[in-house]
């Protein structure tokens, strides 16, 4: 998977990076999402949410990142 930075924007006061892959799908880092949502442990909190929702087409989390 090749990711390219496509945009940087402030979200809830946090500068967030948006990346696109070759399929034009958009990605963000767990750390930045968690910080923007003001979680105490941003990376761990978002990882927990992702693991709970792998395979949920509405949430659209891939198990690619857990191999």
C-alpha positions as CSV (number, residue, x, y, z in Angstrom):
1,X,0.0,0.0,0.0
2,X,1.4,3.4,-1.0
3,X,0.1,6.4,0.9
4,X,0.6,10.0,-0.1
5,X,-0.2,13.0,2.1
6,X,-3.1,14.8,0.4
7,X,-4.2,17.4,2.9
8,X,-3.4,18.9,6.3
9,X,-6.2,20.5,8.3
10,X,-7.0,21.5,11.8
11,X,-9.6,19.4,13.5
12,X,-10.7,20.4,17.0
13,X,-7.4,22.4,17.3
14,X,-5.2,19.5,16.2
15,X,-3.3,19.5,12.9
16,X,-4.4,16.3,11.2
17,X,-2.8,14.7,8.1
18,X,-5.0,13.0,5.5
19,X,-3.4,10.4,3.3
20,X,-4.7,8.7,0.1
21,X,-3.8,5.3,-1.3
22,X,-3.8,4.1,-4.9
23,X,-7.6,3.4,-4.6
24,X,-8.3,6.9,-3.5
25,X,-9.2,5.8,0.0
26,X,-8.5,8.3,2.8
27,X,-6.5,7.4,5.9
28,X,-5.6,9.2,9.1
29,X,-3.3,8.2,12.0
30,X,-4.8,6.8,15.2
31,X,-2.8,9.2,17.2
32,X,-4.1,12.3,15.4
33,X,-7.7,11.1,15.5
34,X,-7.5,10.3,19.2
35,X,-5.9,13.6,20.0
36,X,-8.5,15.5,18.0
37,X,-11.2,13.6,20.0
38,X,-9.4,14.5,23.2
39,X,-8.9,10.9,24.4
40,X,-6.5,10.5,27.3
41,X,-4.6,7.7,25.5
42,X,-5.2,8.5,21.9
43,X,-3.5,5.7,20.1
44,X,-4.7,2.9,22.4
45,X,-8.2,4.2,22.5
46,X,-8.5,4.3,18.7
47,X,-6.8,0.9,18.4
48,X,-9.5,-0.5,20.7
49,X,-12.3,1.0,18.6
50,X,-10.7,-0.4,15.4
51,X,-10.3,-3.9,16.8
52,X,-13.9,-3.9,18.0
53,X,-15.1,-3.0,14.5
54,X,-13.0,-5.0,12.1
55,X,-15.2,-6.3,9.4
56,X,-18.0,-3.8,10.1
57,X,-18.7,-2.3,6.6
58,X,-20.2,0.8,8.1
59,X,-17.1,1.6,10.2
60,X,-14.9,0.3,7.3
61,X,-11.8,-0.8,9.2
62,X,-9.4,-3.1,7.5
63,X,-7.5,-5.9,9.2
64,X,-4.6,-5.0,6.9
65,X,-3.0,-2.9,9.7
66,X,-3.1,-5.8,12.3
67,X,-1.1,-8.4,10.4
